[in-house]
Each structure stands twice: as structure tokens, then as C-alpha cells.
Amino acid sequence: LLPLLLLRADEQEIEDREDAAVHEQRGDEALAASQRALALAYGPRRVRVYEVQAGIFEKKGDKAAARGTLEDALKFAKALPEAQRSERTVTRLQERIDALK
């Protein structure tokens, strides 16, 4: 019985490692896709792409990159023409940046 339990524990550990590798790969793919989207997006939609990209960095555990991306988003959002700028979005971005400090 003990060898069977140990074998099952080893199998679970292998599955966990594989899941982590798949998750990391998907995160990398998502980041690459967000980079492509950022190159194409403009106006308020570009701010949303920045936010998604920051979320990807957060899920990968890279808070510094997430904060930097949100700071870029905030700078871009503030530079939008008044008709396209959303103060609610600016506030939300600032709150997310503050939460990552």
C-alpha cells in the first residue's frame, strides 16, 4: 500500500509540474498576443490592451512589469483627447498601480 501511495504522489507531482509548464507557456503566448494587439490598437482600446497585458504579468508573478505596463497605460490614457479620455479609467489605473506598490 505504501509504495502505491508513493507512486501516486510522484504521479501527482509530475502532473503538477506539467500543468505549471503549460500555464507558463500559455502565459507567454498570451503575452505575445497582447504585444501584437498593442501594436494594432489605438485610442481607448489601446488602454484596455495595456490592462490585459498587465493582468498577464500579474498572473506570471511579475509585479514590476505589471506596474510598468499600467503606468504606460495611465500615461497614454491621460494623453487621449478629452472626448476619448475616461476619468473613471484613469482612476482605475491609478488604483491598480497603487495596489502593486
C-alpha positions as CSV (number, residue, x, y, z in Angstrom):
1,L,0.0,0.0,0.0
2,L,2.8,2.5,0.9
3,P,4.6,2.0,-2.5
4,L,1.3,2.6,-4.2
5,L,0.7,5.8,-2.3
6,L,4.3,7.0,-3.1
7,L,3.8,6.2,-6.7
8,R,0.5,8.2,-6.8
9,A,2.3,11.1,-5.1
10,D,5.0,11.0,-7.7
11,E,2.5,11.0,-10.5
12,Q,0.6,13.9,-8.9
13,E,3.9,15.9,-8.7
14,I,4.7,15.2,-12.3
15,E,1.1,16.3,-13.3
16,D,1.5,19.5,-11.3
17,R,4.8,20.3,-13.0
18,E,3.3,19.6,-16.4
19,D,0.3,21.9,-15.5
20,A,2.7,24.6,-14.4
21,A,4.7,24.3,-17.7
22,V,1.5,24.5,-19.8
23,H,0.3,27.5,-17.7
24,E,3.7,29.2,-18.2
25,Q,3.6,28.5,-22.0
26,R,0.0,29.9,-22.2
27,G,1.1,33.0,-20.3
28,D,4.0,33.5,-22.8
29,E,1.6,33.0,-25.7
30,A,-0.9,35.5,-24.2
31,L,1.8,38.0,-23.7
32,A,3.0,37.7,-27.3
33,A,-0.6,38.1,-28.4
34,S,-1.1,41.2,-26.3
35,Q,2.1,42.7,-27.8
36,R,0.7,42.2,-31.3
37,A,-2.6,43.7,-30.2
38,L,-0.8,46.7,-28.7
39,A,0.9,47.3,-32.0
40,L,-2.5,47.5,-33.7
41,A,-4.7,49.1,-31.1
42,Y,-5.3,52.9,-30.8
43,G,-7.4,55.2,-28.7
44,P,-9.2,53.9,-25.6
45,R,-8.9,50.3,-26.9
46,R,-5.1,50.6,-26.5
47,V,-5.6,51.3,-22.8
48,R,-7.7,48.1,-22.5
49,V,-4.9,46.1,-24.2
50,Y,-2.4,47.6,-21.7
51,E,-4.7,46.5,-18.8
52,V,-4.9,42.9,-20.2
53,Q,-1.2,42.8,-20.6
54,A,-0.7,44.0,-17.0
55,G,-3.0,41.2,-15.9
56,I,-0.9,38.6,-17.7
57,F,2.2,39.9,-16.0
58,E,0.5,39.8,-12.6
59,K,-0.6,36.1,-13.2
60,K,3.0,35.3,-14.1
61,G,4.1,36.9,-10.8
62,D,6.0,39.8,-12.4
63,K,4.6,42.7,-10.4
64,A,7.2,45.2,-11.6
65,A,6.3,44.6,-15.3
66,A,2.6,44.8,-14.4
67,R,3.2,48.1,-12.7
68,G,5.3,49.5,-15.6
69,T,2.6,48.4,-18.1
70,L,-0.1,50.1,-16.0
71,E,2.0,53.2,-15.8
72,D,2.3,53.2,-19.6
73,A,-1.5,52.8,-19.8
74,L,-2.0,55.7,-17.4
75,K,0.3,58.0,-19.4
76,F,-1.5,57.0,-22.6
77,A,-4.9,57.4,-21.1
78,K,-4.1,60.9,-19.8
79,A,-2.8,61.9,-23.2
80,L,-6.0,60.9,-25.0
81,P,-8.2,63.8,-26.4
82,E,-10.8,64.8,-23.8
83,A,-13.6,63.3,-25.8
84,Q,-11.9,59.9,-25.6
85,R,-10.5,60.1,-22.1
86,S,-12.3,58.5,-19.3
87,E,-11.7,59.8,-15.8
88,R,-13.0,56.5,-14.4
89,T,-10.4,54.6,-16.4
90,V,-7.7,56.9,-15.2
91,T,-8.8,56.4,-11.6
92,R,-8.9,52.6,-12.0
93,L,-5.4,52.5,-13.5
94,Q,-4.0,54.6,-10.7
95,E,-5.7,52.4,-8.1
96,R,-4.2,49.3,-9.7
97,I,-0.8,50.9,-9.8
98,D,-1.1,51.8,-6.1
99,A,-2.1,48.3,-5.2
100,L,1.1,46.9,-6.8
101,K,3.4,49.1,-4.8
